[in-house]
Amino acid sequence: MPAERVAKRASESIKVDNSTSLKNVAEAIDSDVSTIHPYPATAEDRENAINRHTGRKVTPFQFQVYDLCAQIPKGQISTYKHISDALGSSSRAVGQALKINPYAPLPVPCHRVLDSKLYIGGFMGQWGEGEKIDNKRAKLAREGVAFDKTDHVLKETREKVVFKEFKVKAGDEE
């Protein structure tokens, strides 16, 4: 059903004829998987970084989450739990940091983070179904991550696509 939902939403704003594939529709829904937002490189830049979504300073914890999320390679996914375990934190705190990620889609590809059961999970504050989840699914499909009918990563691909080899910098662990 996810592909049908993507096609339905796309057809509402894009003329879809019989020659248009679902892959093309998904790309039309979400063609932005390459925008790179400047990422603070120095401690001073991080100290003064303002989140473009909230207008607030980006916290040290948020930077820890973003640093780990940035390590997830294209075509792979990880989980809120893998990131929280690497930081000694909670999955919910990781999700809250990613919900307001000002560096998406790159260099912090938060669309590559799923729930611990490898369900598509949430995206930009939405959970389960909706336009934002369709956007996340389109981004992941474009990167080669496939889901089953229940929106879980295909079982036969899990070993290949799950990333959990995070490198935590000294001082990042709490």
C-alpha positions in Angstrom: 0.0 0.0 0.0 2.8 2.5 0.6 3.5 2.8 -3.1 -0.2 3.3 -3.8 -0.3 6.1 -1.1 2.7 7.8 -2.7 1.2 7.6 -6.1 -2.2 8.9 -4.8 -0.6 11.9 -3.1 1.5 12.6 -6.1 -1.4 12.4 -8.5 -3.2 15.1 -6.6 -0.5 17.6 -7.5 1.3 16.0 -10.5 -0.4 14.7 -13.7 0.3 11.0 -13.7 -0.3 9.1 -16.9 0.0 5.4 -17.7 3.7 5.7 -18.7 4.7 7.3 -15.4 6.3 4.8 -13.0 5.9 4.9 -9.2 9.7 5.5 -9.0 9.3 8.6 -11.1 6.3 9.7 -8.9 8.4 9.2 -5.7 11.2 11.3 -7.2 8.6 14.0 -8.1 7.3 14.0 -4.6 10.7 14.3 -3.1 13.5 15.4 -5.4 15.6 16.9 -2.6 17.9 14.3 -1.2 21.0 16.3 -2.0 20.7 19.8 -0.5 23.6 20.3 1.8 23.2 22.7 4.7 26.4 24.2 6.2 27.4 22.2 9.3 29.4 23.9 12.0 33.0 22.7 12.0 34.5 24.5 15.0 33.6 24.6 18.7 32.9 28.3 18.2 30.6 27.7 15.3 28.7 25.1 17.3 28.4 27.4 20.3 26.7 30.0 18.1 24.7 27.7 15.9 21.0 28.6 15.6 18.4 26.0 14.5 16.7 27.4 11.4 13.5 25.5 12.4 13.2 26.7 16.1 15.2 29.9 16.2 17.0 28.4 19.3 20.6 27.4 19.8 21.5 23.9 18.8 22.4 22.0 22.0 25.5 19.9 22.6 23.3 16.8 22.8 21.7 17.6 19.5 25.1 18.0 17.9 26.1 14.6 19.3 23.0 13.0 17.7 23.6 14.9 14.4 27.3 13.8 14.4 26.3 10.1 14.7 23.4 10.4 12.2 25.8 11.9 9.7 27.8 8.7 9.7 24.9 6.6 8.3 25.9 5.9 4.6 23.5 6.3 1.7 21.6 3.2 1.1 21.7 2.2 4.8 19.5 2.9 7.8 19.9 2.8 11.5 17.6 3.1 14.5 16.9 5.7 17.2 18.0 2.9 19.7 21.4 2.3 18.0 22.1 6.1 18.2 20.8 6.4 21.8 22.9 3.3 22.9 26.0 4.8 21.3 25.4 8.0 23.3 24.1 6.4 26.5 20.8 8.3 26.1 17.2 7.5 25.3 15.6 6.7 21.9 13.0 9.4 22.6 15.6 12.1 23.2 17.3 11.1 19.9 13.9 11.3 18.1 13.3 14.8 19.5 16.7 16.0 18.3 16.1 14.6 14.8 12.6 16.0 14.7 14.1 19.5 14.5 17.2 18.6 12.5 18.3 21.8 10.8 21.0 20.0 8.7 18.7 17.7 6.7 18.8 16.1 4.2 22.6 16.5 4.2 24.9 16.3 6.0 22.6 14.9 8.7 20.3 12.4 6.9 17.7 11.8 9.6 15.4 10.1 7.1 17.8 7.1 7.5 16.7 6.6 11.1 13.9 4.1 11.8 12.4 2.6 14.9 14.0 -0.4 16.6 11.7 -2.9 14.8 12.9 -1.4 11.5 9.5 0.2 10.9 9.6 3.4 8.9 8.8 5.2 12.1 8.5 9.0 12.3 9.6 11.9 10.3 9.5 15.6 11.0 7.1 15.1 13.9 4.7 12.8 12.0 4.4 9.1 12.8 3.1 6.2 10.8 1.3 7.6 7.9 1.0 10.9 6.0 2.8 13.3 3.6 6.0 13.5 5.7 6.2 9.7 6.0 5.7 9.4 2.3 8.5 11.9 1.9 10.8 9.8 4.1 9.8 6.6 2.2 10.6 8.3 -1.1 14.0 9.5 0.1 14.8 5.9 1.3 13.5 4.3 -1.9 15.6 6.6 -3.9 18.6 5.4 -1.9 17.7 1.8 -2.4 16.1 0.9 0.9 13.0 -1.3 0.4 10.1 -1.9 2.7 7.4 -4.6 2.9 3.7 -4.0 3.0 3.8 -3.2 6.7 6.4 -0.5 6.2 9.2 -2.6 7.8 12.6 -2.9 6.0 12.5 -6.1 3.9 13.8 -9.0 6.0 16.1 -10.3 3.3 17.9 -7.0 3.1 18.2 -6.1 6.8 21.7 -7.5 7.4 23.0 -5.5 4.5 21.3 -2.2 5.2 21.4 -1.8 9.0 24.2 0.5 10.1 25.3 0.5 13.8 29.1 1.0 13.7 29.0 4.5 15.1 32.2 6.2 16.0 31.6 8.3 19.1 34.2 11.1 19.7 35.8 11.3 23.1 33.8 13.6 25.2 30.6 12.9 23.3 29.5 10.1 25.6 27.5 11.3 28.7 
